């Protein structure tokens, strides 16, 4: 396959934006339909399914994540492969080094960044972990942590395909990698603006996370590195008992108390809403930029 003729500059930007919007609209439309159908099956009807889907919960996150993942994969095949004539190497699914190694390194960096964020919150913001009395022991903690990872994985992968897949590739053709990464990171941040407890600072930090993940996309391992970094960050926060982009996770044995002030520790939005995340994500992005220089593609 050959790459589409999207020229550099303003002329190509119009085409890139149009195809990115088409990709997003197709993905969202198909995802909403699939999520509604799955919810109806699980709850016993269309009307109760709509009500069930609107209530935040781990099962709802799984259903929505799977629906978006399927929608994004179909959009990638239809728009990215068939219409735009991109190939899987151009989309950075392969040909950028071992995907498994990229995933593991990305996950490691994501976990390290999240751990550093929590450490800063504890040292400078008075955050702490407290016992969750009567919530079981190590087995309960391990079981719930594994379930949490399984809940988070489809959502993380689907967001990477949606924000760091076809749209990033075609925008990079017109604008260059750096500008495209920043532009989509802003959209990524704004997309989380309706999350529970969202603040301007939280949205800005999620946008910074989008830059971190966009750089990861252009590291060895391509989309698998970005997926690993995304999942590692979310997983480390969630299993520590902290909220992830405003979404709380109930982990047995421990509870995370954010401390304050909220501009520093994030408050109810979770650590992503505070200065501690800004510092950690900035450092993690710098590390990713150094690694990106080793990209073979």
Secondary structure, 3 states (H helix, E strand, C coil): CCCCCCCCCHHHHHHHHHHHHHHHHHHHHHHHHHHHHHHHHHHCCHHHHHHHHCCCCHHHHHHHHHHHHHHHHHHHHHHHHHHCCCCCCCCCCCCCCCHHHHHHHHHHHHHHHHHHHHHHHHHHHCCEEEEECCCCCHHHHHHHHHHHHHHHHHHHHHHHHHHHCHHHHHHHHHHCHHHHHHHHHHHHHHHCCCCCCCCHHHHHHHHHHHHHHHHHHCCCCCHHHHHHHHHHHHHHHHHCCCCECCECCCCCEEEEECCCCHHHHCHHHCHHHCHHHHHHHHHHHHHHHHHHCCCCC
